[in-house]
Amino acid sequence: MTDPAPSPIHDSEQGWVKAQIDEYVATDGAEPGFRGGAPLVLVTTQGAKSGKWRRTCLIGSSDGEDIVIVASVGGAPKHPSWYHNLVKNPRVWVQQGADTFWTVAHTADAAEKPRLWDKMVGLFPDYANYQTKTDRQIPVVVLVREK
């Protein structure tokens, strides 16, 4: 038996992200669609400072039993808050379609990142453009499903 979902969950305060989350939850992931048909997942991380459980909607792709996400923030100079959260607290709650489960996150290392980066750029080509906009290396994160 897996552990229950964290509670309470605080959704992103960005209006368009909150709308994505609401639509995703209401349709078990059938909606919303994203540009180019990129698949979406809901990712809930525990705040590095606050300890609160915070949920956001991200492009996420299956890689075997794992899920891959990218900490791009559109090429912003800093990593997204959710990335800082999962670095400090790598146990992450995920919703993929109607399926919900716990994962353990890690940043892809030098051996695994090139293949996963190429996979994610194939799903969402804007990632390549985002990397040219920033000096930071955009992290690729692997969410490994707990057994």
C-alpha positions, 0 to 999 in steps of 0.5 A: 500500500502506498502512502496517501497524498500529502495534505493540504496541497497548495496550488500555484498562485499564477492564474494560468497555471492554477487554471491548468491545474483545475482543468487537469484535476477535473478531467483526470489529465485529459485536459488541458492540452499544451502547445504541440500536444506536449503531455502534462503532469501535476507535480507536488513538491514540499517547500524547501523553506515553508514545508508546504506542499505546492502543486504545479503543472509541467510538461512531463514524459514517461521514460520507462516507469520514470517521468521526466520533467525540465526546470526551464522557466522559459530560460529565466536566469534562476531555477524554478521554485519547485526545482529548489523544493525537490532538491531539498525534499526529493519525495514528490507527489505526481498525477499523470492522467488519473494515476497518482503516486509518490516518486523520488526525484533526482537531477539527471547526471551527465551520463543520462541528461543528453538522451533525456534532454533530446527526448524532451526537446523532441516533445517541446522544441522551445526547450532548446530556445530556452537554453540559449536565453540563459547562462545556467544549465537547465536541469532535467529531472527524473521522477522515479516511481516508489515501489 
